[in-house]
Amino acid sequence: MIEPEWFWKCFVIAIFILLTNPVSSHAIARASYKAGVKLWKGSVVDKYKDYNKEENEKSENQANNKEKANKKAKI
């Protein structure tokens, strides 16, 4: 028979896994997309494509603004 202590420990572990699995899956998928891993051949829609373009443009603009600010500070 299962002891009550083991049941509750297993229950807490199962809940933890159920709560953290979507977050870790999302992080792995996003990192692989940014690293350039090609999508599966059976993929129909690439919803992250447009969002990724906007995000890259924002980061490039921020980098350019920082460079301009650094140049002005040196003058």
N, C-alpha and C positions, 0 to 999 in steps of 0.2 A: 504494500500500500504506500502511496505517496505521503510523505510527511508534509504538514502544513507550511513549514518554513521553506521547503523546496518549491512548493506550489507558488507561493507569493514571490519568491525570487524569480522563478521562470515567468510569471505573469508580468512583473516589472520589466524584465528583459524584453519580452515580446512587445510590450507597449512601446518601449524605447525604440526598438527596431522599426515598428510600424510608423512611428512619428518621424524618425530621422531618414528613412529610406527615400522619400520623395526629394528631400533637400539634397542629399548626396547624389542622387541620380541626375538632378538638374545641374549640379555643379560639374559633374563629370561630362555631361553632354555639352554644356556651354564651353568648357575648356577645350574639348576635342574639336568643336566647331571653330573656335578662335585659332586653334593650332593648325587648321586646314585639313582635317580629316574629312574625306569625301562622304557624302550621304549615301545611304543604302540605295541600290538601284531601284528598289520598289517604292522609294519615297515619292509621294505625290506632291506635297506642298512643302515649301521652305519658308515658313513664317518668320524665321529669325533673320533672314537675309536683309530685309528692309530695315529692321531695327538695328542690325549690326552696322549698316552703312551710316545711319544717323549717329550712332554711338562713336564710330570712328571719326566722323566729321567734327563732332563736338570735342573729342580729345585732341584732334589736330589743331582746331581753332584755339583751344586753351594753351597748347604748346607754343603756337605762334605768338599768342599774346604775351606769354612769359618771356619768350625770346626778345620781343620788342621792348618789354619793360626792362629787361636786363641790359639791352643796348642803350636805352635812355639813361639808365642809372650809371653806366660807365662813362657817359659823356659829361 
